[in-house]
Every structure is written in C-alpha cells, then in structure tokens.
Amino acid sequence: MEQQQDKRLVILDTETTGMPVSEGHRIIEIGCVEVMGRRLTGRHFHVYLQPDRESDEGAIGVHGITDSFLIGKPRFAEVADEFFEFIQGATLVIHNAAFDVGFINNEFALLGQHDRADLAQHCTILDTLLLARSRHPGQRNSLDALCKRYDIDNSGRELHGALLDSELLADVYLAMTGGQTSLSLAGQGADGDSDGQGGGGSEIRRITGRAPGRVIMASAEELEAHAERLAAIAKSAGAPAMWQALSEAPAP
C-alpha cells in the first residue's frame, strides 16, 4: 500500500448534516491536506458550507457545527471548481472512504456535474479504515484508536472537525505505512540543503567494511553459576522451565 515518493496524496475528511446521504443530508465542512514525498507540503483546502437544511442533533453532537454558525457560509456550488482542482489526479486518503466519497459524489450530482460525480474516475481512492482492518484485525480502528496505537497526539480533538481530522489521518497514514522517511522538510535532503528531490532521506545505506563481531564464550564458572540458577528456579516452581525441558529432551 505504500505510495511512491513523488505521488501526490490528498488526505480528506468531511462533516455532514447527518446520515445517510440518501435521506437528503449534505456536506457542511471539507478539510484536505496535501502530502508529497511522504511529507506535509503546507497546502490545504478547508471550507464550511451552507447546506440549506438543518443538521440532525446527533450530528451536531459529533462535530459541534451548529446551523446558526453556517449562516452566510458559501454553498458547495461556489467552491466546487476550486475543490475539484485541488483533488483532481491525486490519491485521496480517507478514513471510511465510502461515506465521504458518497457525499461528495452527491454534491456534484446535485449541481448537474455528472462528469465529476464519480470521484473514482478522477482520483485514486485509498481507504485507511480498510487498511487498518487488514493490519489490525479484530481491533478497534477508529481514528482515535489509531492515534493511540501509533502514539499520535490527538488531545485537541474534543469534537470531530474535517481539517483537524485530515491532519491527524495524515500522521496515522504515514505511521501505518512506515513513518516519514526523513525529518527534513519537503524538498530538502537529509543534510538540510534543498536538492529538489523531496525524498533524500529515504535511501537505505548499508555499512560495509566492518570486521565481524567477536564472540565471547561463557567461562566454566559462569556456566556452573547459570546451572545453579536454573536448578533454584526449577525447585521453586516445582518443575523445570518449559524451554529447558524441551532443550534437554532427546531428539526424535
């Protein structure tokens, strides 16, 4: 699942008036961050949207975005071109992609932009929920659970928010697929100088020319002390350790 160093990723999240989309629910927030060479570039797209309908109380409890807050915000039609330009041709990294993609396709369809109403025709879709389930079967794989598993600070996430969640998901995705290749900024080499490659920290360097390590064998006194320690453990436990019994068993 790892992407090539020069692949453009857009980490995306949305918030909505509720669910499902088939009941007329709409997008009220879109947040995206761009990753190139496995580093955040600093480019992002973020907007709150007027959905022309009320949000469900349950949805407001999740994201905290009230109907009054959205008064005067742009409608999707006003940002559709800018949003599509930002994501076009990228690999979209989304947690539970079917949800967000379904809502985005619906927004374009409502505008009559049916050529854009199937994101899979314009972008590669990568679902981090499916990726997490394949790597951590039987475990919780919510964004909060993944942040905890990969030691990513999400202490500022009291409520869901599209931009914050996309930033957290970027960290989770990079950790799930091997971590960042370098601590340098995008476009910088491992020495901090700009080299135009954006991936100078990812080269694997092998150490050659070293003599093999010296093996030091245990002395007779050390072996005797070790045997006495094993005997004391066996006496205390009432039986020798399983690994010791197996090592002393006759070969079949």
trRosetta pair geometry for C-beta under 8 A, 3 or more apart (Angstrom, degrees):
i j d omega theta_ij theta_ji phi_ij phi_ji
1 126 7.3 119 -164 -150 104 122
1 131 5.8 104 -145 -124 169 121
1 177 6.0 -114 98 -108 99 114
2 177 4.9 147 -97 -177 76 114
2 178 6.3 16 -102 3 126 129
3 7 4.2 -112 170 62 114 144
3 9 6.3 166 32 -60 173 117
3 38 7.7 165 69 -70 101 85
3 91 6.3 -155 -109 43 138 162
3 177 7.5 34 7 157 77 160
4 7 4.5 111 58 -28 80 105
5 37 5.1 23 178 -124 82 67
5 38 6.7 -59 -130 -5 66 99
5 181 7.5 -25 -114 2 105 160
5 198 6.9 152 158 101 105 94
5 199 3.9 11 -170 -91 143 154
5 202 6.3 -144 -95 22 129 160
6 36 7.2 5 -151 -168 43 90
6 37 6.6 11 -90 -72 43 77
6 198 7.2 104 -98 74 71 129
6 199 7.5 -85 -56 -26 70 135
7 36 7.8 -169 84 -132 37 59
7 91 6.0 18 162 1 117 129
8 34 6.9 -28 -166 -159 92 100
8 35 7.7 144 -163 78 45 55
8 36 5.7 -16 -108 -94 67 90
8 89 7.1 40 65 114 130 91
8 90 4.8 -86 112 -118 101 87
8 91 7.0 154 89 18 55 79
9 34 7.1 140 82 -161 58 50
9 35 4.1 -16 67 63 110 103
9 36 7.4 -174 26 -71 76 42
9 90 6.4 112 -141 -178 16 104
9 91 5.0 -37 -109 71 69 98
9 92 7.9 140 -163 -99 64 16
9 93 5.5 18 -173 -15 112 119
9 173 7.8 -172 169 121 153 152
10 32 5.1 -4 -179 -169 103 118
10 33 7.4 161 -156 77 57 33
10 34 5.8 -26 -102 -100 71 65
10 35 7.6 -172 -79 21 24 77
10 86 6.9 119 -123 141 146 87
10 87 5.2 -133 72 -119 167 75
10 90 4.2 63 -6 126 108 155
10 91 7.2 164 24 76 69 45
10 92 5.5 -28 73 -106 96 63
10 93 7.1 176 83 20 41 78
10 123 7.8 -65 42 -143 120 137
11 32 6.6 152 76 -155 50 58
11 33 5.0 -11 55 57 105 86
11 34 7.9 -160 17 -77 78 17
11 35 6.4 60 -22 -13 104 114
11 93 4.7 -32 -104 70 68 108
11 94 7.8 155 -160 -74 50 48
11 166 4.6 140 119 -172 95 87
11 167 7.5 131 97 -76 138 24
11 169 5.2 170 -173 92 121 106
11 170 4.3 -120 -16 -72 167 87
11 173 6.7 -154 -103 8 120 145
12 30 7.4 -23 -160 -167 93 88
12 31 7.3 153 -152 87 48 54
12 32 4.8 -9 -101 -102 76 90
12 87 7.0 30 -77 -109 139 126
12 92 5.2 -22 11 -160 131 99
12 93 7.0 142 16 65 75 52
12 94 5.1 -31 69 -86 93 96
12 100 6.4 152 119 152 106 153
12 166 6.0 -5 -119 -114 12 123
13 30 7.8 160 87 -154 47 46
13 31 5.2 -10 61 62 90 98
13 32 7.8 176 23 -76 58 51
13 94 7.0 154 -82 -136 54 79
13 95 7.1 3 -98 34 100 96
13 100 6.7 -111 -139 -97 36 144
13 162 4.4 -176 98 -149 93 67
13 163 7.6 -149 59 -52 110 18
13 165 4.3 -130 135 92 179 115
13 166 4.4 -147 7 -59 104 86
13 169 6.6 148 -51 0 118 143
14 27 5.1 -61 -168 -133 128 109
14 29 6.4 153 -160 85 54 63
14 30 5.4 -17 -105 -101 83 65
14 31 7.6 177 -84 22 37 70
14 99 8.0 -156 58 123 108 92
14 100 4.8 144 17 -130 112 95
14 103 5.8 -153 100 81 159 141
14 104 7.0 -164 -50 -56 151 93
14 162 5.6 13 -116 -112 21 125
15 27 7.4 104 76 -158 44 66
15 28 5.5 -55 100 66 91 90
15 29 4.0 22 40 46 106 110
15 59 7.8 128 178 179 89 104
15 62 7.8 -179 -142 103 104 106
15 63 4.4 92 -147 -113 138 164
15 65 6.1 112 124 8 145 142
15 160 6.2 148 -99 117 112 111
15 161 7.1 -37 -44 -132 137 33
15 162 5.2 -116 -13 -48 92 100
16 19 6.4 83 88 -62 138 78
16 21 7.7 -84 -152 -83 155 80
16 25 5.3 63 161 151 118 115
16 26 6.5 174 -153 92 85 30
16 27 5.5 -55 -100 -101 79 44
16 28 6.2 135 -130 9 23 87
16 55 8.0 155 132 -127 48 100
16 59 6.5 -91 92 -146 67 140
16 103 5.8 -118 -87 -120 132 153
17 25 4.7 -159 67 -152 94 84
17 26 5.3 40 0 47 121 71
17 28 5.9 109 -57 -34 72 118
17 51 5.2 -159 -49 109 127 170
17 53 5.9 40 -150 91 172 103
17 54 7.0 123 -161 113 123 34
17 55 4.1 -133 -144 -107 72 69
17 56 6.4 107 153 0 69 75
17 59 5.9 116 167 84 28 166
18 23 7.4 -53 101 83 113 122
18 25 4.5 -130 67 -110 74 135
18 55 6.3 153 -34 -162 89 63
18 56 3.5 76 -85 2 130 123
18 58 6.8 79 -120 66 99 97
18 59 4.4 -116 -81 -38 64 135
19 23 7.7 93 157 38 28 115
19 25 5.8 -95 -86 41 30 165
19 59 7.6 139 -6 -83 75 115
19 99 7.3 -38 -113 -144 137 107
20 23 5.6 102 63 5 68 97
20 25 6.8 -180 112 23 22 124
21 24 7.9 129 -180 -9 42 7
21 25 5.6 -99 -106 61 42 91
21 102 5.2 -165 9 134 150 107
21 103 5.2 -159 -89 -90 129 68
21 106 5.0 -162 -180 -32 132 160
24 53 6.7 147 139 -88 108 173
25 53 7.7 -133 -121 88 41 140
25 56 7.7 -35 -108 -14 120 110
25 103 7.5 -57 104 -114 94 109
26 49 7.5 -117 141 109 109 123
26 51 3.6 155 82 -150 132 112
26 52 7.2 58 5 47 168 77
26 53 6.2 127 10 38 121 115
26 76 7.7 -132 -173 -27 111 129
26 103 7.6 121 -158 -160 30 105
26 107 7.2 95 -151 -90 82 95
27 30 6.3 30 167 -56 132 93
27 49 5.8 43 108 51 83 145
27 51 7.0 174 69 -97 36 108
27 76 6.6 84 64 -82 112 125
27 103 5.2 120 -62 154 100 122
27 104 7.1 50 -54 -82 148 57
27 107 5.8 -34 15 -63 123 136
28 48 6.4 -3 161 -161 73 74
28 49 5.3 -147 -142 62 34 83
28 50 8.0 43 -130 -96 79 12
28 51 5.2 -58 -81 -38 86 120
28 55 6.8 -23 -38 -80 155 124
28 63 7.9 151 76 97 122 152
28 65 5.6 162 122 115 136 147
28 70 5.9 -68 -153 -100 112 141
29 46 7.9 -4 -172 -166 88 76
29 47 7.2 -178 -145 93 52 48
29 48 5.2 -21 -97 -109 82 64
29 49 6.7 -160 -67 14 32 85
29 63 7.2 -171 24 178 138 147
29 65 6.3 -162 -31 -69 126 164
29 161 7.1 -72 138 -159 158 60
29 162 4.3 -172 127 -4 105 130
29 163 7.8 -92 168 -19 115 80
30 45 6.8 -23 120 120 107 100
30 46 7.0 -169 94 -135 64 38
30 47 5.5 9 51 52 95 86
30 49 7.2 48 -6 -22 94 120
30 79 7.9 -176 40 115 135 141
30 83 6.5 20 110 -125 163 131
30 162 5.7 -146 -164 159 12 159
31 44 7.4 -11 -169 -179 72 113
31 45 7.5 166 -152 90 30 62
31 46 4.9 19 -115 -112 73 89
31 161 7.1 68 -30 142 155 70
31 162 3.1 157 3 125 107 87
31 163 3.3 -149 -135 -70 133 50
31 164 7.3 -23 167 15 171 42
31 165 6.7 118 70 52 138 83
31 166 4.5 -160 117 2 101 129
31 167 8.0 -63 153 -19 127 80
32 44 6.0 166 90 -160 61 67
32 45 4.3 12 50 50 112 95
32 46 7.2 -157 31 -65 61 61
32 86 6.3 128 83 134 151 132
32 87 6.8 -113 -126 -76 162 98
32 166 5.9 -134 -113 -162 24 165
33 40 6.0 -24 161 -136 123 104
33 43 7.5 134 -159 88 54 55
33 44 4.7 -24 -103 -104 64 100
33 163 7.6 97 -47 -156 98 71
33 166 5.1 155 4 129 95 112
33 167 5.6 86 -24 -85 153 66
33 170 5.5 -57 80 -49 130 144
34 40 7.3 109 81 -155 55 58
34 41 4.7 -33 98 36 106 118
34 42 7.8 -30 59 55 101 35
34 43 4.2 2 27 75 134 102
34 44 6.7 -144 1 -78 82 48
34 86 8.0 -118 -66 -175 112 94
34 90 7.8 -103 -124 -123 87 148
35 38 6.6 12 171 -126 112 21
35 39 6.6 159 -154 74 76 25
35 40 5.8 -45 -98 -90 75 47
35 41 6.8 -179 -110 -13 21 87
35 93 7.8 0 27 14 131 139
35 170 5.9 167 -59 -145 127 113
35 173 8.0 -145 -3 85 168 131
35 174 7.6 -158 -143 -66 150 110
36 39 6.5 -32 72 60 58 78
36 41 5.2 44 17 -61 105 119
36 186 5.8 74 77 -144 96 142
36 198 6.3 -38 128 179 100 150
37 181 7.6 -91 163 39 78 126
37 186 5.4 135 58 -132 123 93
37 187 7.9 154 34 -43 157 49
37 197 7.9 122 -118 131 141 60
37 198 3.6 -139 -58 146 161 107
37 199 4.7 -138 -148 -67 107 85
38 174 6.0 117 -164 -127 90 107
38 180 5.5 158 141 -133 106 62
38 181 5.2 91 75 -1 144 99
38 199 7.4 82 26 -113 102 93
38 202 7.6 105 33 -74 139 128
39 180 6.4 73 -86 -142 73 116
39 182 7.7 -36 -68 63 123 86
39 185 6.7 130 174 -167 149 41
39 186 4.1 -174 88 -66 133 92
39 198 7.2 -138 30 -171 124 93
40 167 7.9 28 -109 -135 145 81
40 170 6.1 69 -80 152 105 152
40 186 7.6 -133 78 -28 34 122
41 186 5.5 -36 -104 30 68 163
44 163 6.9 67 171 -140 139 105
44 166 7.9 137 -142 98 111 136
45 82 7.3 166 -136 136 123 96
45 83 6.2 132 166 -116 148 67
45 86 4.5 51 -48 178 146 173
45 87 7.8 -87 29 -45 152 86
46 162 7.1 158 -134 94 86 107
46 163 4.5 12 -114 -81 130 125
47 73 7.8 134 171 -177 82 109
47 74 6.6 -46 -174 55 124 117
47 79 5.3 130 154 -127 178 170
47 83 7.5 -88 21 -75 137 112
48 65 7.2 -173 -137 -146 116 133
48 69 7.4 -82 -179 134 153 100
48 70 6.2 -140 157 -114 112 78
48 73 4.6 -83 108 -139 94 147
49 70 7.1 1 95 -150 35 114
49 73 5.8 -176 -139 128 12 122
49 74 6.3 -53 -119 85 65 68
49 75 6.4 71 -165 -139 92 29
49 76 5.5 31 -149 -63 143 72
49 79 7.3 -113 -94 28 106 133
50 70 5.2 144 -103 158 60 98
50 71 7.1 67 -111 -117 113 24
50 72 7.2 162 -68 53 129 17
50 73 4.5 163 -44 71 82 84
50 74 6.7 -163 10 95 96 17
50 75 5.2 -56 64 -78 96 69
51 55 7.4 96 43 -65 145 83
51 70 6.8 -10 7 161 82 156
52 75 7.1 24 -30 -115 109 116
54 67 5.4 -30 -130 -89 72 141
55 59 4.9 -115 178 81 103 123
55 60 5.2 117 111 -56 125 93
55 65 7.0 124 -43 91 169 86
55 66 7.5 -145 41 -145 131 30
55 67 5.9 -162 15 -65 93 86
56 59 4.4 92 62 4 89 103
56 60 7.1 -157 93 -6 48 83
57 60 5.7 -54 -149 36 35 111
57 61 6.4 41 151 -24 65 104
58 61 5.5 -53 -153 31 33 116
58 62 6.9 32 150 -20 63 102
59 62 5.6 -55 -157 31 38 111
59 63 6.5 -14 164 20 72 103
60 63 6.9 -77 -136 58 29 74
60 64 6.6 70 -180 -106 64 18
60 65 6.7 -124 -124 61 70 51
60 66 6.1 54 -139 -94 124 58
61 64 7.7 29 -148 -68 14 57
62 159 6.9 119 148 -160 37 86
62 160 5.2 0 153 17 88 124
63 159 5.7 106 -152 162 28 109
63 160 4.5 -60 -94 73 77 95
63 161 6.5 126 -152 -80 89 51
64 159 4.2 -8 -9 -162 123 169
64 160 7.9 166 10 50 87 63
64 161 8.0 -33 47 -71 108 91
65 69 5.8 -119 -165 71 66 138
65 70 6.7 65 162 -52 103 105
66 69 4.6 105 59 -2 79 102
66 70 7.4 -153 96 -4 48 87
67 70 5.9 -64 -157 36 35 109
67 71 7.4 55 147 -42 64 88
68 71 5.8 -29 -161 -4 42 116
69 73 7.9 29 130 -34 65 127
70 73 4.9 -67 -162 18 62 129
74 78 4.1 -112 -171 73 115 138
74 79 5.6 104 114 -31 139 106
75 78 5.4 102 59 0 66 101
76 79 6.3 -80 -153 50 38 90
76 80 5.8 63 153 -65 76 93
76 107 4.7 -114 180 -168 163 122
76 110 7.7 73 71 71 138 122
76 111 7.2 -123 107 -51 107 121
77 80 5.7 -25 -138 -13 29 121
77 111 5.6 152 -101 -107 88 119
79 82 5.3 -65 -164 50 66 110
79 83 5.3 67 138 -27 90 108
80 83 5.9 -61 -144 40 25 110
80 84 6.1 22 161 -18 65 110
80 107 7.4 -167 -104 136 105 108
80 108 6.8 129 -149 -102 121 75
80 111 6.1 13 -87 -41 166 172
80 113 6.8 155 167 0 144 160
80 116 7.7 115 177 100 110 162
81 84 5.9 -56 -144 37 28 108
81 85 6.3 29 156 -20 63 108
82 85 5.8 -55 -149 35 29 113
82 86 6.6 31 152 -23 63 106
83 86 5.7 -57 -153 31 32 112
83 87 6.6 3 161 1 67 110
84 87 6.4 -70 -145 47 30 94
84 88 5.7 46 160 -49 69 106
84 108 7.8 89 -80 -98 121 124
84 116 5.8 -51 -116 -139 138 139
84 122 7.7 -23 -162 144 93 163
85 88 6.0 -39 -133 9 25 118
87 90 5.5 -101 -164 37 51 119
87 92 6.2 24 -160 -82 114 110
87 119 7.6 -33 130 -146 135 113
87 122 7.6 77 113 117 92 115
87 123 5.8 -35 154 -76 97 143
88 122 5.3 -63 -132 171 74 116
88 123 6.9 -123 -134 -65 29 92
89 122 6.9 -62 -47 171 46 74
89 123 6.8 -40 13 -97 8 67
90 123 5.6 -8 66 -132 62 106
90 124 7.5 -112 121 38 40 81
91 123 6.9 145 -112 -179 22 87
91 124 4.3 -28 -111 73 75 110
91 125 7.8 -175 -162 -73 63 12
91 126 5.6 30 172 -10 105 119
92 97 7.3 117 112 -132 108 117
92 101 7.7 126 104 -83 149 103
92 119 6.9 -9 4 157 155 133
92 123 4.8 50 -16 148 108 140
92 124 6.9 177 20 83 69 51
92 125 5.4 -18 64 -112 104 59
92 126 6.7 175 84 27 50 74
93 126 4.9 -23 -104 75 65 111
93 128 6.1 53 -179 -43 89 110
93 169 6.7 171 123 139 105 115
93 170 7.5 108 85 -96 138 60
93 173 5.3 14 177 -98 148 160
94 97 3.9 106 82 -100 117 79
94 100 5.0 -130 -163 49 139 140
94 101 6.9 157 67 -40 167 92
94 125 6.8 -35 26 -159 116 87
94 126 7.2 137 23 75 67 57
94 127 6.2 -34 76 -108 80 58
94 128 6.9 -165 87 9 27 91
94 169 7.9 15 -131 166 27 159
95 127 7.4 95 -130 -165 24 64
95 128 4.8 -45 -91 63 71 108
95 129 5.2 99 -165 -46 65 91
95 143 5.6 57 160 -70 176 102
95 165 7.7 -106 32 164 129 111
95 169 5.5 -132 -27 -117 115 131
96 99 4.8 20 131 12 106 118
96 100 7.1 114 97 -8 76 92
96 127 6.9 58 -96 -155 11 104
96 129 4.6 54 -62 -21 60 150
97 100 6.1 -67 -150 46 42 100
97 101 5.3 31 163 -15 80 117
97 125 5.2 122 178 177 151 113
97 126 7.4 161 -65 86 146 26
97 127 3.9 -106 1 -93 117 93
97 129 7.4 -152 -6 24 72 105
97 130 7.9 -46 13 -1 108 111
98 101 6.2 -59 -133 45 22 107
98 102 6.0 30 163 -26 61 112
98 127 7.4 15 -22 -105 74 139
99 102 6.1 -65 -155 31 20 111
99 103 6.8 10 156 -11 59 108
100 103 5.9 -61 -153 38 33 107
100 104 6.2 27 154 -16 69 108
101 104 5.7 -55 -142 39 33 109
101 105 6.1 35 158 -20 67 106
101 119 5.4 -121 -145 39 98 135
101 120 7.5 47 -165 -43 141 87
101 125 6.2 3 -79 -122 146 142
102 105 6.0 -54 -145 37 26 110
102 106 6.4 29 154 -21 61 108
103 106 5.6 -55 -150 34 32 115
103 107 6.6 35 153 -23 65 101
104 107 5.7 -49 -151 29 35 112
104 108 6.8 29 154 -11 65 102
104 119 6.0 37 98 -49 127 133
105 108 6.1 -59 -154 40 33 106
105 109 6.2 34 150 -22 67 110
105 117 4.9 80 -166 -176 76 66
105 118 6.1 42 -126 -88 119 37
105 119 6.1 -108 -70 -13 90 91
106 109 5.4 -56 -145 37 32 114
106 110 6.3 37 156 -24 66 103
106 117 7.7 80 -71 -148 16 101
107 110 5.9 -50 -150 30 30 112
107 111 7.0 24 152 -12 60 105
108 111 5.8 -61 -157 38 36 109
108 113 4.5 -84 -173 77 87 106
108 114 7.5 144 132 -89 98 23
108 116 4.2 -127 -158 98 147 101
108 117 4.2 -162 95 -84 111 69
109 112 7.6 46 -178 -73 36 20
109 113 7.4 -101 -76 59 23 62
109 114 6.3 53 -117 -98 69 68
109 117 4.1 81 -66 -127 81 140
113 116 4.4 -5 137 34 112 112
113 117 6.3 147 96 -42 68 89
114 117 4.9 -44 -138 17 43 126
116 119 7.8 25 175 -82 65 59
116 122 6.9 -3 -133 -19 66 151
118 121 4.6 61 99 -4 103 112
118 122 7.8 132 94 -1 64 89
119 122 5.9 -77 -157 50 47 97
119 123 5.2 -25 169 38 89 111
119 125 6.7 91 108 -68 111 114
120 123 7.0 -75 -109 65 25 68
120 125 5.7 -53 -98 -10 84 121
126 131 7.2 23 171 -39 91 130
127 130 4.3 59 96 13 113 109
127 131 6.7 170 97 -12 59 86
128 131 5.0 -51 -142 41 42 118
128 132 5.9 46 156 -24 71 102
128 146 7.9 25 148 -103 118 174
128 169 6.4 171 29 -163 162 105
128 172 6.7 88 178 109 148 116
128 173 5.7 -92 -102 -89 133 94
128 176 7.1 138 -150 35 102 161
129 132 5.8 -51 -145 36 29 109
129 133 6.4 30 154 -19 62 106
129 141 6.1 121 -147 121 67 120
130 133 5.7 -52 -146 36 32 112
130 134 6.5 31 155 -19 64 105
131 134 6.0 -59 -153 35 30 109
131 135 6.4 12 156 -6 65 112
131 176 6.3 91 131 146 123 147
132 135 5.9 -67 -144 46 31 101
132 136 5.6 -26 174 33 72 109
132 141 3.9 146 121 -157 128 126
132 146 5.9 -78 -118 -89 143 126
132 176 6.7 -81 -87 -119 77 146
133 136 6.9 -74 -119 64 21 69
133 137 6.3 56 175 -97 62 60
133 141 5.6 -113 -67 5 67 167
134 137 7.1 5 -140 -60 19 90
135 176 6.6 160 40 -159 166 103
136 139 4.3 -61 155 48 106 127
136 141 5.9 153 75 -84 119 107
136 149 7.2 -35 -95 -147 159 166
139 145 7.3 172 146 160 94 136
139 149 7.9 83 145 -86 143 143
140 145 4.0 -152 114 -110 103 162
141 145 5.9 -108 -103 81 13 130
141 146 6.2 43 -159 -57 59 102
142 145 4.6 95 51 7 77 103
142 146 7.0 -146 91 -4 40 86
143 146 5.8 -57 -146 39 31 109
143 147 6.3 37 153 -23 65 103
143 154 7.7 145 136 -116 93 159
143 165 6.3 -5 -177 -150 172 97
143 168 6.2 82 175 111 118 126
143 169 6.3 -61 -127 -79 118 87
143 172 6.9 -124 -146 -31 74 162
144 147 5.7 -52 -149 32 31 113
144 148 6.6 29 153 -16 63 104
144 154 6.3 -149 -122 95 67 155
144 157 7.1 -157 -94 98 93 138
145 148 5.8 -56 -154 37 32 111
145 149 6.3 32 150 -21 67 108
146 149 5.4 -51 -141 36 35 113
146 150 6.1 7 166 5 69 110
146 152 7.6 3 121 31 73 126
146 172 4.7 53 131 -143 125 132
146 176 7.4 -26 -162 -62 122 118
147 150 6.6 -72 -141 52 23 89
147 152 4.2 -97 -148 71 74 100
147 153 7.5 -86 -180 59 114 7
147 154 4.1 18 165 -18 165 130
147 157 7.9 157 -10 23 172 147
147 168 6.0 -32 -86 -173 122 118
147 171 7.7 54 -115 90 83 118
147 172 6.3 -73 -75 -78 62 111
148 151 7.6 25 -174 -74 29 36
148 152 7.9 -74 -40 44 21 72
148 154 7.9 -73 -50 28 67 119
150 171 7.5 167 108 135 131 90
150 172 5.9 146 40 -125 149 65
150 175 4.0 95 -165 130 142 155
150 176 7.0 -78 -77 -56 145 69
152 168 6.4 126 136 -155 133 82
152 171 4.7 135 -134 122 137 131
152 172 6.1 -98 4 -71 162 72
152 175 6.7 -129 -53 -18 118 152
153 156 7.8 51 139 3 92 89
154 157 4.4 -26 173 14 93 127
154 168 5.5 50 -102 -126 106 138
156 164 6.9 -128 107 -149 107 135
157 160 7.5 29 -170 -94 99 37
157 161 7.6 -142 -130 22 78 95
157 164 6.1 168 -98 140 89 131
157 165 7.4 94 -127 -81 126 72
157 168 6.7 4 -64 -53 141 155
160 165 6.0 10 -159 -55 77 135
161 164 4.2 56 75 25 110 112
161 165 6.0 169 74 -15 50 91
162 165 6.0 -60 -139 41 22 108
162 166 6.3 21 161 -20 61 108
163 166 5.9 -54 -147 34 29 109
163 167 6.6 29 154 -18 63 105
164 167 5.8 -58 -153 35 32 111
164 168 6.4 28 152 -15 67 106
165 168 5.6 -52 -145 39 35 110
165 169 6.0 36 154 -21 67 107
166 169 5.5 -52 -141 38 32 113
166 170 6.5 43 153 -28 62 98
167 170 5.7 -46 -154 24 32 115
167 171 7.1 29 150 -13 61 100
168 171 5.8 -56 -158 36 37 110
168 172 6.3 36 147 -18 69 107
169 172 5.3 -52 -143 39 38 114
169 173 6.0 41 156 -23 69 104
170 173 5.9 -52 -145 35 27 110
170 174 6.5 24 157 -15 62 107
171 174 6.0 -58 -148 39 29 108
171 175 6.3 26 155 -16 64 110
172 175 5.8 -61 -149 40 29 109
172 176 6.1 28 156 -20 67 109
173 176 5.7 -55 -143 37 29 110
173 177 6.2 1 165 4 64 113
174 177 6.4 -71 -140 51 25 93
174 178 7.6 -73 178 67 56 58
174 179 6.0 50 146 -142 86 24
174 180 5.4 15 173 -59 135 70
175 179 5.6 31 -114 -84 49 66
178 181 7.8 25 117 -74 112 75
180 183 7.1 99 106 -81 129 44
181 199 6.4 20 84 -153 153 76
181 201 4.8 144 128 93 85 96
181 202 3.7 -23 -168 -82 145 89
182 188 8.0 -149 120 88 137 86
182 190 5.8 -122 -133 -98 131 75
182 199 7.8 158 2 -155 125 37
182 200 6.8 34 -55 76 164 68
182 201 2.2 121 -73 32 124 166
182 202 6.8 -92 -30 -46 100 63
183 201 7.4 160 19 -124 49 164
184 188 4.1 -127 164 93 120 112
184 189 6.7 -11 102 94 173 20
184 190 6.2 -147 -16 -111 137 31
184 192 6.0 -155 -119 -94 117 49
184 200 7.3 -11 56 61 147 104
184 201 5.9 168 25 -43 107 130
185 188 4.9 67 60 9 74 124
186 198 5.2 8 -167 -138 75 100
187 194 5.5 -7 146 -136 92 94
187 195 7.7 173 174 47 50 54
187 196 6.7 4 -152 -101 79 27
187 197 7.9 137 -136 53 38 39
187 198 5.1 -10 -71 -86 43 82
188 192 5.8 -15 179 -153 128 30
188 193 6.6 149 -153 79 82 20
188 194 5.5 -60 -99 -90 64 53
188 195 7.1 87 -159 10 28 81
188 198 7.9 51 22 -107 38 44
188 200 7.3 -92 123 33 43 123
189 192 7.1 -40 71 25 70 20
189 193 5.5 -8 39 65 109 73
189 194 7.4 133 -3 -148 82 8
189 195 4.1 60 -48 -11 111 129
189 197 6.9 55 -83 44 85 111
189 200 3.5 -19 -131 66 72 169
189 201 7.3 150 -172 -48 45 71
190 200 5.1 -128 -19 120 77 105
190 201 4.6 127 -84 -93 91 76
195 200 5.4 76 45 -56 144 138
197 200 5.3 101 73 -54 125 84
199 202 4.9 -30 175 14 92 123
200 203 7.0 -31 -174 -5 47 108
207 210 6.0 20 138 -11 109 125
218 222 4.2 -126 -171 93 98 127
218 223 5.2 122 119 -57 123 82
218 226 7.2 -4 -178 -16 158 141
219 222 4.7 97 52 7 76 102
219 223 7.1 -139 95 -4 40 87
220 223 5.7 -54 -148 37 32 112
220 224 6.3 33 153 -21 65 106
221 224 5.7 -54 -149 35 31 112
221 225 6.4 31 153 -18 65 106
222 225 5.7 -53 -147 37 32 111
222 226 6.3 36 152 -22 64 106
223 226 5.6 -53 -148 34 32 115
223 227 6.5 33 153 -20 64 104
224 227 5.8 -52 -150 34 32 111
224 228 6.5 32 152 -18 64 105
225 228 5.7 -54 -150 36 33 112
225 229 6.5 35 151 -21 64 104
226 229 5.7 -54 -151 33 32 112
226 230 6.5 31 152 -18 65 104
227 230 5.7 -53 -149 35 33 111
227 231 6.4 36 152 -21 65 105
228 231 5.6 -52 -148 34 33 114
228 232 6.5 35 153 -21 64 104
229 232 5.8 -53 -151 33 32 112
229 233 6.5 32 151 -18 64 105
230 233 5.7 -54 -149 36 34 112
230 234 6.3 34 153 -19 66 106
230 240 7.3 26 168 -139 100 95
230 241 7.4 -89 -149 8 93 112
230 244 6.3 143 -162 -111 127 151
231 234 5.7 -53 -146 37 31 111
231 235 6.4 33 154 -20 64 105
232 235 5.8 -52 -148 34 31 112
232 236 6.4 29 154 -18 63 107
233 236 5.8 -58 -150 37 30 110
233 237 6.1 12 159 -5 67 114
233 240 8.0 71 97 -137 94 52
233 241 6.7 2 121 -41 129 104
234 237 6.1 -65 -140 48 27 100
234 238 7.9 -107 171 63 55 12
234 239 6.4 -82 -156 125 80 19
234 240 4.3 -13 -113 -90 121 59
234 241 7.1 -97 -82 -16 82 66
234 244 7.5 -95 -76 79 115 155
235 238 7.8 33 -177 -70 24 31
237 240 7.9 120 74 -97 123 9
237 241 7.5 78 51 -71 162 62
239 245 7.8 -12 162 -56 98 133
240 244 4.5 -107 163 88 113 124
240 245 5.1 141 88 -58 114 87
240 248 7.7 -9 121 25 163 137
241 244 4.3 88 62 5 88 107
241 245 7.0 -158 91 -8 45 84
242 245 5.7 -55 -149 35 33 110
242 246 6.3 30 154 -18 66 107
243 246 5.7 -54 -148 38 33 112
243 247 6.3 32 154 -21 66 107
244 247 5.8 -55 -146 36 31 109
244 248 6.3 13 159 -7 65 112
245 248 6.1 -69 -146 45 27 100
245 249 6.4 46 152 -47 65 97
246 249 5.6 -37 -149 4 33 118
